[in-house]
């Protein structure tokens, strides 16, 4: 029995290349910290994690590269 193969779509390759070329601007750190405090007040653990990671990436551009 043959194994199914993954067929990549041409648009998938183009989208990956475009995303790799374009850098996303992050919001300013004070705005991210305000969002972090808001998420913490609402006890939204997923948003707290997301905001915390974005604060680190905005303050230290070399992180996560």
Phi and psi restraints in degrees (range 20) as a CNS / XPLOR table:
assign (resid 1 and name C) (resid 2 and name N)
       (resid 2 and name CA) (resid 2 and name C) 1.0 -82.1 20.0 2
assign (resid 2 and name N) (resid 2 and name CA)
       (resid 2 and name C) (resid 3 and name N) 1.0 150.9 20.0 2
assign (resid 2 and name C) (resid 3 and name N)
       (resid 3 and name CA) (resid 3 and name C) 1.0 -87.0 20.0 2
assign (resid 3 and name N) (resid 3 and name CA)
       (resid 3 and name C) (resid 4 and name N) 1.0 135.3 20.0 2
assign (resid 3 and name C) (resid 4 and name N)
       (resid 4 and name CA) (resid 4 and name C) 1.0 -66.4 20.0 2
assign (resid 4 and name N) (resid 4 and name CA)
       (resid 4 and name C) (resid 5 and name N) 1.0 140.5 20.0 2
assign (resid 4 and name C) (resid 5 and name N)
       (resid 5 and name CA) (resid 5 and name C) 1.0 -107.0 20.0 2
assign (resid 5 and name N) (resid 5 and name CA)
       (resid 5 and name C) (resid 6 and name N) 1.0 153.7 20.0 2
assign (resid 5 and name C) (resid 6 and name N)
       (resid 6 and name CA) (resid 6 and name C) 1.0 -85.5 20.0 2
assign (resid 6 and name N) (resid 6 and name CA)
       (resid 6 and name C) (resid 7 and name N) 1.0 122.4 20.0 2
assign (resid 6 and name C) (resid 7 and name N)
       (resid 7 and name CA) (resid 7 and name C) 1.0 -102.4 20.0 2
assign (resid 7 and name N) (resid 7 and name CA)
       (resid 7 and name C) (resid 8 and name N) 1.0 116.5 20.0 2
assign (resid 7 and name C) (resid 8 and name N)
       (resid 8 and name CA) (resid 8 and name C) 1.0 -83.4 20.0 2
assign (resid 8 and name N) (resid 8 and name CA)
       (resid 8 and name C) (resid 9 and name N) 1.0 138.9 20.0 2
assign (resid 8 and name C) (resid 9 and name N)
       (resid 9 and name CA) (resid 9 and name C) 1.0 -86.4 20.0 2
assign (resid 9 and name N) (resid 9 and name CA)
       (resid 9 and name C) (resid 10 and name N) 1.0 146.2 20.0 2
assign (resid 9 and name C) (resid 10 and name N)
       (resid 10 and name CA) (resid 10 and name C) 1.0 -58.7 20.0 2
assign (resid 10 and name N) (resid 10 and name CA)
       (resid 10 and name C) (resid 11 and name N) 1.0 -33.8 20.0 2
assign (resid 10 and name C) (resid 11 and name N)
       (resid 11 and name CA) (resid 11 and name C) 1.0 -70.4 20.0 2
assign (resid 11 and name N) (resid 11 and name CA)
       (resid 11 and name C) (resid 12 and name N) 1.0 -29.2 20.0 2
assign (resid 11 and name C) (resid 12 and name N)
       (resid 12 and name CA) (resid 12 and name C) 1.0 -65.6 20.0 2
assign (resid 12 and name N) (resid 12 and name CA)
       (resid 12 and name C) (resid 13 and name N) 1.0 -44.8 20.0 2
assign (resid 12 and name C) (resid 13 and name N)
       (resid 13 and name CA) (resid 13 and name C) 1.0 -63.7 20.0 2
assign (resid 13 and name N) (resid 13 and name CA)
       (resid 13 and name C) (resid 14 and name N) 1.0 -43.8 20.0 2
assign (resid 13 and name C) (resid 14 and name N)
       (resid 14 and name CA) (resid 14 and name C) 1.0 -63.5 20.0 2
assign (resid 14 and name N) (resid 14 and name CA)
       (resid 14 and name C) (resid 15 and name N) 1.0 -39.7 20.0 2
assign (resid 14 and name C) (resid 15 and name N)
       (resid 15 and name CA) (resid 15 and name C) 1.0 -66.7 20.0 2
assign (resid 15 and name N) (resid 15 and name CA)
       (resid 15 and name C) (resid 16 and name N) 1.0 -40.3 20.0 2
assign (resid 15 and name C) (resid 16 and name N)
       (resid 16 and name CA) (resid 16 and name C) 1.0 -65.0 20.0 2
assign (resid 16 and name N) (resid 16 and name CA)
       (resid 16 and name C) (resid 17 and name N) 1.0 -43.1 20.0 2
assign (resid 16 and name C) (resid 17 and name N)
       (resid 17 and name CA) (resid 17 and name C) 1.0 -63.7 20.0 2
assign (resid 17 and name N) (resid 17 and name CA)
       (resid 17 and name C) (resid 18 and name N) 1.0 -43.0 20.0 2
assign (resid 17 and name C) (resid 18 and name N)
       (resid 18 and name CA) (resid 18 and name C) 1.0 -64.3 20.0 2
assign (resid 18 and name N) (resid 18 and name CA)
       (resid 18 and name C) (resid 19 and name N) 1.0 -41.0 20.0 2
assign (resid 18 and name C) (resid 19 and name N)
       (resid 19 and name CA) (resid 19 and name C) 1.0 -66.5 20.0 2
assign (resid 19 and name N) (resid 19 and name CA)
       (resid 19 and name C) (resid 20 and name N) 1.0 -34.6 20.0 2
assign (resid 19 and name C) (resid 20 and name N)
       (resid 20 and name CA) (resid 20 and name C) 1.0 -70.4 20.0 2
assign (resid 20 and name N) (resid 20 and name CA)
       (resid 20 and name C) (resid 21 and name N) 1.0 -30.0 20.0 2
assign (resid 20 and name C) (resid 21 and name N)
       (resid 21 and name CA) (resid 21 and name C) 1.0 -81.1 20.0 2
assign (resid 21 and name N) (resid 21 and name CA)
       (resid 21 and name C) (resid 22 and name N) 1.0 -30.5 20.0 2
assign (resid 21 and name C) (resid 22 and name N)
       (resid 22 and name CA) (resid 22 and name C) 1.0 -97.4 20.0 2
assign (resid 22 and name N) (resid 22 and name CA)
       (resid 22 and name C) (resid 23 and name N) 1.0 133.1 20.0 2
assign (resid 22 and name C) (resid 23 and name N)
       (resid 23 and name CA) (resid 23 and name C) 1.0 -96.1 20.0 2
assign (resid 23 and name N) (resid 23 and name CA)
       (resid 23 and name C) (resid 24 and name N) 1.0 142.1 20.0 2
assign (resid 23 and name C) (resid 24 and name N)
       (resid 24 and name CA) (resid 24 and name C) 1.0 -94.4 20.0 2
assign (resid 24 and name N) (resid 24 and name CA)
       (resid 24 and name C) (resid 25 and name N) 1.0 135.6 20.0 2
assign (resid 24 and name C) (resid 25 and name N)
       (resid 25 and name CA) (resid 25 and name C) 1.0 -82.3 20.0 2
assign (resid 25 and name N) (resid 25 and name CA)
       (resid 25 and name C) (resid 26 and name N) 1.0 134.4 20.0 2
assign (resid 25 and name C) (resid 26 and name N)
       (resid 26 and name CA) (resid 26 and name C) 1.0 -93.6 20.0 2
assign (resid 26 and name N) (resid 26 and name CA)
       (resid 26 and name C) (resid 27 and name N) 1.0 150.4 20.0 2
assign (resid 26 and name C) (resid 27 and name N)
       (resid 27 and name CA) (resid 27 and name C) 1.0 -63.8 20.0 2
assign (resid 27 and name N) (resid 27 and name CA)
       (resid 27 and name C) (resid 28 and name N) 1.0 161.8 20.0 2
assign (resid 27 and name C) (resid 28 and name N)
       (resid 28 and name CA) (resid 28 and name C) 1.0 -61.6 20.0 2
assign (resid 28 and name N) (resid 28 and name CA)
       (resid 28 and name C) (resid 29 and name N) 1.0 151.2 20.0 2
assign (resid 28 and name C) (resid 29 and name N)
       (resid 29 and name CA) (resid 29 and name C) 1.0 -56.8 20.0 2
assign (resid 29 and name N) (resid 29 and name CA)
       (resid 29 and name C) (resid 30 and name N) 1.0 -43.8 20.0 2
assign (resid 29 and name C) (resid 30 and name N)
       (resid 30 and name CA) (resid 30 and name C) 1.0 -58.7 20.0 2
assign (resid 30 and name N) (resid 30 and name CA)
       (resid 30 and name C) (resid 31 and name N) 1.0 -36.9 20.0 2
assign (resid 30 and name C) (resid 31 and name N)
       (resid 31 and name CA) (resid 31 and name C) 1.0 -67.5 20.0 2
assign (resid 31 and name N) (resid 31 and name CA)
       (resid 31 and name C) (resid 32 and name N) 1.0 -38.9 20.0 2
assign (resid 31 and name C) (resid 32 and name N)
       (resid 32 and name CA) (resid 32 and name C) 1.0 -66.9 20.0 2
assign (resid 32 and name N) (resid 32 and name CA)
       (resid 32 and name C) (resid 33 and name N) 1.0 -39.3 20.0 2
assign (resid 32 and name C) (resid 33 and name N)
       (resid 33 and name CA) (resid 33 and name C) 1.0 -66.0 20.0 2
assign (resid 33 and name N) (resid 33 and name CA)
       (resid 33 and name C) (resid 34 and name N) 1.0 -37.1 20.0 2
assign (resid 33 and name C) (resid 34 and name N)
       (resid 34 and name CA) (resid 34 and name C) 1.0 -63.7 20.0 2
assign (resid 34 and name N) (resid 34 and name CA)
       (resid 34 and name C) (resid 35 and name N) 1.0 -40.8 20.0 2
assign (resid 34 and name C) (resid 35 and name N)
       (resid 35 and name CA) (resid 35 and name C) 1.0 -65.8 20.0 2
assign (resid 35 and name N) (resid 35 and name CA)
       (resid 35 and name C) (resid 36 and name N) 1.0 -37.0 20.0 2
assign (resid 35 and name C) (resid 36 and name N)
       (resid 36 and name CA) (resid 36 and name C) 1.0 -63.4 20.0 2
assign (resid 36 and name N) (resid 36 and name CA)
       (resid 36 and name C) (resid 37 and name N) 1.0 -44.5 20.0 2
assign (resid 36 and name C) (resid 37 and name N)
       (resid 37 and name CA) (resid 37 and name C) 1.0 -64.2 20.0 2
assign (resid 37 and name N) (resid 37 and name CA)
       (resid 37 and name C) (resid 38 and name N) 1.0 -40.7 20.0 2
assign (resid 37 and name C) (resid 38 and name N)
       (resid 38 and name CA) (resid 38 and name C) 1.0 -62.7 20.0 2
assign (resid 38 and name N) (resid 38 and name CA)
       (resid 38 and name C) (resid 39 and name N) 1.0 -44.1 20.0 2
assign (resid 38 and name C) (resid 39 and name N)
       (resid 39 and name CA) (resid 39 and name C) 1.0 -64.3 20.0 2
assign (resid 39 and name N) (resid 39 and name CA)
       (resid 39 and name C) (resid 40 and name N) 1.0 -37.7 20.0 2
assign (resid 39 and name C) (resid 40 and name N)
       (resid 40 and name CA) (resid 40 and name C) 1.0 -66.5 20.0 2
assign (resid 40 and name N) (resid 40 and name CA)
       (resid 40 and name C) (resid 41 and name N) 1.0 -41.6 20.0 2
assign (resid 40 and name C) (resid 41 and name N)
       (resid 41 and name CA) (resid 41 and name C) 1.0 -62.0 20.0 2
assign (resid 41 and name N) (resid 41 and name CA)
       (resid 41 and name C) (resid 42 and name N) 1.0 -35.2 20.0 2
assign (resid 41 and name C) (resid 42 and name N)
       (resid 42 and name CA) (resid 42 and name C) 1.0 -84.2 20.0 2
assign (resid 42 and name N) (resid 42 and name CA)
       (resid 42 and name C) (resid 43 and name N) 1.0 -3.5 20.0 2
assign (resid 42 and name C) (resid 43 and name N)
       (resid 43 and name CA) (resid 43 and name C) 1.0 59.5 20.0 2
assign (resid 43 and name N) (resid 43 and name CA)
       (resid 43 and name C) (resid 44 and name N) 1.0 39.4 20.0 2
assign (resid 43 and name C) (resid 44 and name N)
       (resid 44 and name CA) (resid 44 and name C) 1.0 -96.7 20.0 2
assign (resid 44 and name N) (resid 44 and name CA)
       (resid 44 and name C) (resid 45 and name N) 1.0 96.0 20.0 2
assign (resid 44 and name C) (resid 45 and name N)
       (resid 45 and name CA) (resid 45 and name C) 1.0 -64.1 20.0 2
assign (resid 45 and name N) (resid 45 and name CA)
       (resid 45 and name C) (resid 46 and name N) 1.0 -38.1 20.0 2
assign (resid 45 and name C) (resid 46 and name N)
       (resid 46 and name CA) (resid 46 and name C) 1.0 -65.3 20.0 2
assign (resid 46 and name N) (resid 46 and name CA)
       (resid 46 and name C) (resid 47 and name N) 1.0 -42.8 20.0 2
assign (resid 46 and name C) (resid 47 and name N)
       (resid 47 and name CA) (resid 47 and name C) 1.0 -68.2 20.0 2
assign (resid 47 and name N) (resid 47 and name CA)
       (resid 47 and name C) (resid 48 and name N) 1.0 -36.1 20.0 2
assign (resid 47 and name C) (resid 48 and name N)
       (resid 48 and name CA) (resid 48 and name C) 1.0 -61.1 20.0 2
assign (resid 48 and name N) (resid 48 and name CA)
       (resid 48 and name C) (resid 49 and name N) 1.0 -46.0 20.0 2
assign (resid 48 and name C) (resid 49 and name N)
       (resid 49 and name CA) (resid 49 and name C) 1.0 -62.4 20.0 2
assign (resid 49 and name N) (resid 49 and name CA)
       (resid 49 and name C) (resid 50 and name N) 1.0 -45.9 20.0 2
assign (resid 49 and name C) (resid 50 and name N)
       (resid 50 and name CA) (resid 50 and name C) 1.0 -61.2 20.0 2
assign (resid 50 and name N) (resid 50 and name CA)
       (resid 50 and name C) (resid 51 and name N) 1.0 -47.2 20.0 2
assign (resid 50 and name C) (resid 51 and name N)
       (resid 51 and name CA) (resid 51 and name C) 1.0 -64.0 20.0 2
assign (resid 51 and name N) (resid 51 and name CA)
       (resid 51 and name C) (resid 52 and name N) 1.0 -41.4 20.0 2
assign (resid 51 and name C) (resid 52 and name N)
       (resid 52 and name CA) (resid 52 and name C) 1.0 -62.4 20.0 2
assign (resid 52 and name N) (resid 52 and name CA)
       (resid 52 and name C) (resid 53 and name N) 1.0 -42.2 20.0 2
assign (resid 52 and name C) (resid 53 and name N)
       (resid 53 and name CA) (resid 53 and name C) 1.0 -65.6 20.0 2
assign (resid 53 and name N) (resid 53 and name CA)
       (resid 53 and name C) (resid 54 and name N) 1.0 -39.2 20.0 2
assign (resid 53 and name C) (resid 54 and name N)
       (resid 54 and name CA) (resid 54 and name C) 1.0 -69.1 20.0 2
assign (resid 54 and name N) (resid 54 and name CA)
       (resid 54 and name C) (resid 55 and name N) 1.0 -33.7 20.0 2
assign (resid 54 and name C) (resid 55 and name N)
       (resid 55 and name CA) (resid 55 and name C) 1.0 -63.2 20.0 2
assign (resid 55 and name N) (resid 55 and name CA)
       (resid 55 and name C) (resid 56 and name N) 1.0 -44.9 20.0 2
assign (resid 55 and name C) (resid 56 and name N)
       (resid 56 and name CA) (resid 56 and name C) 1.0 -62.8 20.0 2
assign (resid 56 and name N) (resid 56 and name CA)
       (resid 56 and name C) (resid 57 and name N) 1.0 -44.8 20.0 2
assign (resid 56 and name C) (resid 57 and name N)
       (resid 57 and name CA) (resid 57 and name C) 1.0 -65.8 20.0 2
assign (resid 57 and name N) (resid 57 and name CA)
       (resid 57 and name C) (resid 58 and name N) 1.0 -34.6 20.0 2
assign (resid 57 and name C) (resid 58 and name N)
       (resid 58 and name CA) (resid 58 and name C) 1.0 -73.6 20.0 2
assign (resid 58 and name N) (resid 58 and name CA)
       (resid 58 and name C) (resid 59 and name N) 1.0 -33.6 20.0 2
assign (resid 58 and name C) (resid 59 and name N)
       (resid 59 and name CA) (resid 59 and name C) 1.0 -85.4 20.0 2
assign (resid 59 and name N) (resid 59 and name CA)
       (resid 59 and name C) (resid 60 and name N) 1.0 -27.9 20.0 2
assign (resid 59 and name C) (resid 60 and name N)
       (resid 60 and name CA) (resid 60 and name C) 1.0 -126.9 20.0 2
assign (resid 60 and name N) (resid 60 and name CA)
       (resid 60 and name C) (resid 61 and name N) 1.0 92.0 20.0 2
assign (resid 60 and name C) (resid 61 and name N)
       (resid 61 and name CA) (resid 61 and name C) 1.0 -59.8 20.0 2
assign (resid 61 and name N) (resid 61 and name CA)
       (resid 61 and name C) (resid 62 and name N) 1.0 -24.8 20.0 2
assign (resid 61 and name C) (resid 62 and name N)
       (resid 62 and name CA) (resid 62 and name C) 1.0 -78.8 20.0 2
assign (resid 62 and name N) (resid 62 and name CA)
       (resid 62 and name C) (resid 63 and name N) 1.0 -9.3 20.0 2
assign (resid 62 and name C) (resid 63 and name N)
       (resid 63 and name CA) (resid 63 and name C) 1.0 -75.1 20.0 2
assign (resid 63 and name N) (resid 63 and name CA)
       (resid 63 and name C) (resid 64 and name N) 1.0 134.6 20.0 2
assign (resid 63 and name C) (resid 64 and name N)
       (resid 64 and name CA) (resid 64 and name C) 1.0 81.6 20.0 2
assign (resid 64 and name N) (resid 64 and name CA)
       (resid 64 and name C) (resid 65 and name N) 1.0 8.1 20.0 2
